[in-house]
């Protein structure tokens, strides 16, 4: 986690694969995280961008990679509440139990 937070310090850019229930994080662009997932066999339509704010244990859902008219998502923000819930569950399952006071 400390490596993922190096670039931005207060939050982490992440890309979440909602089918494989995995994520990649860190760096300054969601697209970089997305590339890592694609290189590891994820499919574009399953990957969504978000931010993880560890000190608040919170997820935000805004990223350029989320603009997908073909999937009825016309803005940077993930619009579908069910999709947001899936993303949040994956992020909390994978990152929610980290003790951030040690960072």
Secondary structure as UniProt FT lines:
FT   TURN            2..8
FT   STRAND          12..17
FT   TURN            18..21
FT   STRAND          22..25
FT   HELIX           30..39
FT   TURN            40..41
FT   HELIX           44..46
FT   STRAND          47..53
FT   TURN            54..57
FT   STRAND          58..60
FT   HELIX           64..66
FT   HELIX           69..71
FT   HELIX           81..95
FT   TURN            96..97
FT   HELIX           100..102
//
